[in-house]
Structure formats: structure tokens, C-alpha cells
Amino acid sequence: MVGVTLVQALRQAVGEDVVTDRAIDLSRFAHDASHYLLRPQAVVLAAGTDDVARAVAVARAHGVGVTFRSGGTSLSGQGVSDGVLIDTRRGFRDVEVLDGGARVRCQPGATVRAVNARLAAYGRILGPDPASEIACTIGGVVADNSSGMACGTTQNTYRTLAGLELVLLSGTVIDTAAADADAHLKAIEPELWQGLARLRDRVRGNADSVRRIRHQFSMKNTMGYGVNSFLDFDDPVQILAHLMVGSEGTLGFIAAATFDTVPLLPK
């Protein structure tokens, strides 16, 4: 009965055609590229940011977890869920080349290969270079901190990220690239802003924490949150943006990501 109530609430909030609980669909989304098998209670085929925000609100009200899934290429099970699975592969594929190829804005369902194909005419490419670029998508590249073999510690997702459009679990939407982003976050999410500021000061005030973080992120490190953001950035909104790198969906939904691109070397 709880599952039926959840599905009904999702359909009322998002739309009949957007939510499915058919056995064949739940089975199809019960696995990704990993060896894990988790059957979701419902799948939301989100077409836009509003669909995601509404589905998250319903799941939160019902005490059910949410998992965002795009390419489903992870080998560690991030793309499966026994709660509400929100598929962002279909409706979030836009790619916009900016500043003559110096930057690119991508939605989370766009594959790395598709983004690089758009950039090729400008002699540019994304810094992160996961081997599964033909299938993996931008949402996972940021949320899982995918980096590939060539980008090292200077051209990875963290270092080339220019901005994110985020949907927080409260439903708040933040564009971290906006000029007034930090003031906006402080005004509408004051507790979050203050908490990030306190953590920043606490980390910086502990010499051992600073030493450990500097050491850990001086080498290739794709595990967990980008906590080096507490040392690299002053504004809480930029700390939040870079904490999203490696967050695996735990802090919010990445509706779009803007990257500084790197040269496409001919050899």
C-alpha cells in the first residue's frame, strides 16, 4: 500500500506518463553496469528540472530515497535504487558551446562523446576523459568524479568546472555561475550557507586537516566529496559547487554543468 500511495503521489505531482511502476520497467532499471541488483519502487522519466524537483519532494514526504540515473555505466552500483529512480538520460541532452569553444554548458544526459563532438570544430575538448565516453554522461562525470587516464590532477572535473545549475533536496535551484550566486544562496538557504562557512573556517583552522587534504588531493583522487574546496574557495556557493564533484547524488541534482574546455591536441 505504501508503494501504491507513493506511485499515485508521484503521478499527481509529475504526470501519469512520466512515472512508471510496470514490472518490466522496474526490472529493466534494477541493474546498471555493476553486479548489483536493486528493484526500484517507481521510475520517473524526468523531462526537465521541474519534474526532478517535484519527484524529490514527493519521495522526501514519503520517506523514500531517490537515486538519479543517467548513463548507468558505473561499475559500483550508483545507478540502481530500491527507492525512487529518476532517469535523466532522455530529457537532459542539451549541449551549448560558449565563448568560441572556451567553455561548454551541458545537461546531465549528454554523453561525453556527444559533447566532445560538438567541441571538435573549435579544436577543444573536455578535460575529464573517462574510457566509457561513448555511453557515460555528464551527470555521472561530475557526480562520480570520472576522470579517465589522461587528465591527471589539473584537467579533471574539479579543476575545469566553471559552474553548476543545482536542484537542492529542499527544491531550491541555484546557478553557481551567476554573479550573485553566493548572495542568493545566503538569502534563500541561510542555514546551508552558514554551515558551509563554519566548515570552511573549521577546516582552515586545523593545520592537520589542511595538511591531510593538501596531500590527498595533490595526487589523483576520485573518491568521495571534493573537500579540497574548503581550502580552494572562499564563497560557500563555490564550495558547494565543488563538493558536488564526487558526491554521487547525495547533495542534490545536477541540472547542468559548465566546463572550461582544454585544447584538443592533434598528437
PLY file of the C-alpha trace (Angstrom):
ply
format ascii 1.0
element vertex 267
property float x
property float y
property float z
element edge 266
property int vertex1
property int vertex2
end_header
0.00 0.00 0.00
2.89 2.36 0.73
4.28 1.74 -2.75
0.88 2.38 -4.37
0.47 5.59 -2.41
3.94 6.72 -3.43
3.29 6.00 -7.10
-0.05 7.79 -7.02
1.54 10.83 -5.38
4.32 10.87 -7.97
1.82 10.68 -10.82
-0.22 13.51 -9.36
2.89 15.66 -8.95
4.78 14.84 -12.12
2.29 13.31 -14.55
0.81 9.95 -15.50
3.10 9.42 -18.48
6.27 10.35 -16.58
6.01 7.77 -13.79
6.08 4.01 -14.28
5.81 1.08 -11.91
5.30 -1.60 -14.58
7.11 -4.80 -13.63
9.06 -4.85 -16.89
10.28 -1.27 -16.35
11.24 -1.86 -12.72
13.19 -4.95 -13.78
14.88 -3.06 -16.59
16.08 -0.34 -14.23
17.06 -2.78 -11.46
20.64 -3.07 -12.71
23.36 -0.91 -14.23
26.86 -1.85 -15.40
27.70 -3.12 -11.91
26.93 -6.52 -10.38
24.31 -5.05 -8.04
20.57 -5.66 -8.40
18.08 -3.29 -6.73
14.46 -3.05 -7.81
13.07 0.49 -7.57
9.56 1.19 -6.27
8.95 3.63 -9.12
10.81 5.13 -12.06
10.41 8.79 -13.01
11.31 9.50 -16.65
12.07 13.16 -16.00
11.77 15.58 -18.91
13.01 18.66 -17.10
14.20 20.20 -13.86
10.65 20.76 -12.60
9.94 17.03 -12.88
13.01 16.27 -10.79
12.17 18.85 -8.11
8.59 17.59 -7.77
9.61 13.93 -7.65
12.23 14.63 -4.98
9.66 16.50 -2.89
7.20 13.59 -3.08
9.84 11.00 -2.23
11.01 13.08 0.71
7.45 13.40 2.02
7.10 9.60 1.87
10.48 8.95 3.48
11.80 7.17 0.39
15.27 7.61 -1.04
15.93 8.99 -4.51
18.62 7.95 -6.96
19.49 9.91 -10.10
20.44 7.76 -13.09
21.74 8.78 -16.47
24.16 6.61 -18.46
24.16 3.76 -15.94
27.78 2.89 -16.80
29.08 2.85 -13.23
30.72 -0.33 -12.03
29.96 0.47 -8.38
26.16 0.47 -8.29
25.44 4.21 -8.16
22.76 3.87 -10.84
20.43 1.48 -9.01
17.95 2.03 -6.19
15.25 0.36 -4.11
13.50 3.73 -3.74
12.57 6.20 -6.46
14.81 6.09 -9.52
14.83 9.32 -11.53
16.04 8.71 -15.08
17.69 11.82 -16.54
19.06 10.26 -19.71
16.22 11.17 -22.04
15.27 14.74 -21.26
18.60 16.35 -20.41
20.81 16.16 -23.51
21.35 19.81 -24.49
24.90 20.95 -25.27
25.71 24.65 -25.73
29.16 25.75 -26.87
30.17 29.10 -25.31
32.90 31.68 -25.91
34.10 30.17 -29.17
34.62 26.76 -27.58
36.46 28.01 -24.48
33.52 26.83 -22.37
30.65 24.42 -22.83
27.36 24.05 -20.96
25.96 20.53 -20.85
22.92 18.87 -19.37
23.45 15.67 -17.37
22.08 13.29 -20.02
24.58 14.33 -22.70
27.33 11.79 -23.28
30.98 12.82 -23.12
31.34 11.72 -26.75
28.46 13.98 -27.83
29.96 16.99 -26.01
33.41 16.40 -27.50
31.89 16.03 -30.97
30.36 19.50 -30.62
33.69 20.91 -29.43
35.82 19.29 -32.15
35.14 22.05 -34.67
36.65 24.53 -32.20
39.75 22.46 -31.52
38.66 21.95 -27.92
37.69 19.01 -25.71
36.54 18.26 -22.17
39.29 17.80 -19.60
37.89 14.64 -17.95
38.29 11.69 -20.32
36.58 8.54 -18.99
37.11 5.46 -21.13
33.35 4.89 -21.44
32.83 8.29 -23.09
30.55 6.84 -25.77
27.97 5.94 -23.10
28.78 7.77 -19.85
27.09 11.10 -19.32
27.90 14.49 -17.84
25.79 13.93 -14.73
27.90 10.95 -13.78
31.14 12.63 -14.79
30.51 15.30 -12.16
28.71 13.24 -9.51
31.16 10.32 -9.71
34.22 12.49 -10.45
35.04 10.45 -13.56
38.47 11.38 -14.80
39.97 8.81 -17.16
43.66 8.23 -17.75
44.97 11.49 -19.22
43.53 14.45 -17.30
45.61 13.97 -14.15
45.00 16.46 -11.35
44.95 19.63 -13.47
42.31 18.93 -16.14
39.87 16.80 -14.15
36.24 17.64 -13.43
37.06 19.61 -10.29
39.67 21.82 -11.97
37.71 22.52 -15.15
34.29 23.10 -13.60
33.05 26.62 -14.31
29.58 26.36 -12.81
26.63 24.13 -11.95
22.89 24.51 -12.01
21.78 22.60 -8.91
18.45 21.44 -7.54
18.94 21.00 -3.80
16.92 18.44 -1.87
14.82 21.29 -0.49
13.75 22.15 -4.04
15.91 25.27 -4.22
17.53 25.88 -7.62
20.95 27.53 -7.66
23.10 28.57 -10.63
26.58 28.76 -9.13
27.93 30.63 -12.18
25.62 33.62 -11.63
27.31 36.80 -10.42
25.03 36.97 -7.37
25.03 33.20 -6.67
26.59 33.43 -3.21
24.25 36.19 -2.06
21.31 34.25 -3.49
22.29 31.07 -1.62
22.73 33.02 1.61
19.30 34.62 1.23
17.24 31.51 0.42
19.25 28.80 2.22
20.82 30.67 5.17
21.45 27.56 7.29
23.23 25.82 4.43
25.31 28.92 3.67
26.27 29.37 7.32
27.05 25.67 7.73
29.41 25.71 4.76
31.10 28.84 6.09
31.58 27.24 9.52
33.03 24.08 7.97
35.37 26.19 5.83
36.69 28.03 8.86
36.93 24.84 10.92
38.96 23.06 8.24
41.25 26.03 7.68
41.75 26.45 11.41
43.09 22.91 11.81
46.64 22.57 10.49
46.43 18.79 10.42
43.23 18.88 8.32
44.86 21.30 5.89
47.93 19.08 5.59
45.89 15.92 5.05
43.64 17.49 2.43
46.53 19.08 0.53
48.33 15.73 0.48
45.29 13.69 -0.54
44.38 15.96 -3.43
47.93 16.53 -4.65
47.61 13.11 -6.29
44.85 11.60 -8.37
41.90 11.11 -6.04
38.40 10.31 -7.30
36.89 9.04 -4.06
34.29 11.00 -2.11
33.44 14.69 -1.88
35.79 17.39 -3.17
36.62 18.55 0.35
39.64 20.44 -1.02
37.02 23.05 -1.96
37.12 24.24 1.67
40.71 25.33 1.04
40.42 26.41 -2.60
37.34 28.67 -2.41
36.08 31.35 -0.04
32.44 31.70 -1.10
30.13 28.98 0.27
28.34 28.70 -3.09
31.60 27.78 -4.83
32.45 25.35 -2.03
29.05 23.74 -2.58
29.57 23.53 -6.34
32.87 21.73 -5.95
31.61 19.49 -3.14
29.19 18.17 -5.76
32.18 16.63 -7.55
32.18 13.05 -6.32
29.01 13.49 -4.25
27.13 10.71 -6.11
23.77 12.46 -5.87
23.79 12.87 -2.10
23.75 16.69 -2.07
21.33 17.42 -4.90
20.61 17.10 -8.59
22.98 18.47 -11.24
20.67 20.02 -13.84
23.52 21.43 -15.94
27.30 21.79 -15.79
29.54 24.35 -17.45
33.17 23.42 -18.10
36.26 25.29 -19.13
37.47 23.23 -22.08
41.06 22.25 -22.92
42.90 22.14 -26.27
42.30 19.12 -28.50
45.86 18.10 -29.27
46.41 16.60 -32.75
49.10 14.20 -31.45
0 1
1 2
2 3
3 4
4 5
5 6
6 7
7 8
8 9
9 10
10 11
11 12
12 13
13 14
14 15
15 16
16 17
17 18
18 19
19 20
20 21
21 22
22 23
23 24
24 25
25 26
26 27
27 28
28 29
29 30
30 31
31 32
32 33
33 34
34 35
35 36
36 37
37 38
38 39
39 40
40 41
41 42
42 43
43 44
44 45
45 46
46 47
47 48
48 49
49 50
50 51
51 52
52 53
53 54
54 55
55 56
56 57
57 58
58 59
59 60
60 61
61 62
62 63
63 64
64 65
65 66
66 67
67 68
68 69
69 70
70 71
71 72
72 73
73 74
74 75
75 76
76 77
77 78
78 79
79 80
80 81
81 82
82 83
83 84
84 85
85 86
86 87
87 88
88 89
89 90
90 91
91 92
92 93
93 94
94 95
95 96
96 97
97 98
98 99
99 100
100 101
101 102
102 103
103 104
104 105
105 106
106 107
107 108
108 109
109 110
110 111
111 112
112 113
113 114
114 115
115 116
116 117
117 118
118 119
119 120
120 121
121 122
122 123
123 124
124 125
125 126
126 127
127 128
128 129
129 130
130 131
131 132
132 133
133 134
134 135
135 136
136 137
137 138
138 139
139 140
140 141
141 142
142 143
143 144
144 145
145 146
146 147
147 148
148 149
149 150
150 151
151 152
152 153
153 154
154 155
155 156
156 157
157 158
158 159
159 160
160 161
161 162
162 163
163 164
164 165
165 166
166 167
167 168
168 169
169 170
170 171
171 172
172 173
173 174
174 175
175 176
176 177
177 178
178 179
179 180
180 181
181 182
182 183
183 184
184 185
185 186
186 187
187 188
188 189
189 190
190 191
191 192
192 193
193 194
194 195
195 196
196 197
197 198
198 199
199 200
200 201
201 202
202 203
203 204
204 205
205 206
206 207
207 208
208 209
209 210
210 211
211 212
212 213
213 214
214 215
215 216
216 217
217 218
218 219
219 220
220 221
221 222
222 223
223 224
224 225
225 226
226 227
227 228
228 229
229 230
230 231
231 232
232 233
233 234
234 235
235 236
236 237
237 238
238 239
239 240
240 241
241 242
242 243
243 244
244 245
245 246
246 247
247 248
248 249
249 250
250 251
251 252
252 253
253 254
254 255
255 256
256 257
257 258
258 259
259 260
260 261
261 262
262 263
263 264
264 265
265 266
